[in-house]
């Protein structure tokens, strides 16, 4: 059972993230096109996005984890989150309905600037993951530790380590994600809907995550908040120069 969950986490998480990158770069994959009106297409796109937002943001909250403790062993929380997120993200990609209306398309050298911004944002996203060090993207580490009979040391409380892009903004992964959203040179009506709704979701999710981080790290994180902006860097130089 453990190995099956690990396999599904890698499979669904990996495929859904790969297809999302393809979706963001090239546009909708047009896997399942329905013969419906433009307004119904936009409503459907909004609703499937909303389903993903509810699932993803709901399952990362501590209250949901506390509720799951009564039914599922804690070592499975991360992998189940990845599997569910992968399924809901695939639902968005498969059911997304492209609009027939193009607001505008950027051509020429500016278009390649947008394309380059997309590539750089992917590299920046990877940089942010590497800076976290122990970031478990698939949520499988607790299961692997149990299989290998490894007992990791308890985390040191109130120890905040700032490095990499986190010296410029507190949430670089979200920043690079938003750059990916807005770096497509072809702005159709459904793409504008995607960019707006997913950007708003990220901003709201960031605010909620800030509360969790303040509760986890206390005063050190409050100092970090005062010195480093949340999503948009203020200067070229890093706002945080002290490694704690």
Buried (B, 14 or more C-beta within 10 A) or exposed (E): EBEEBBEBBBEBBBBBBEBBBEBBBEBBEEEEEEEEEEEEBBBBBBEBBEBBBEBBBEBBEEEBBEEBEEEEEEBBBBBBBBBBBBBBBBBBBEBBBBBEEEEEEBEEEEBEEBBEBBEBBBEBBEBBBEBBEEEEBBBBBBBBEBEEEEEEEEEEEEEBEBEBBBBBBBBBBBBBBBBBBBBBBBBBBBBBBBBEBBBEBBBEBBEEBBEEBBEBBEEBBEBBBEBBBBBEBEEEEBBBEEEE
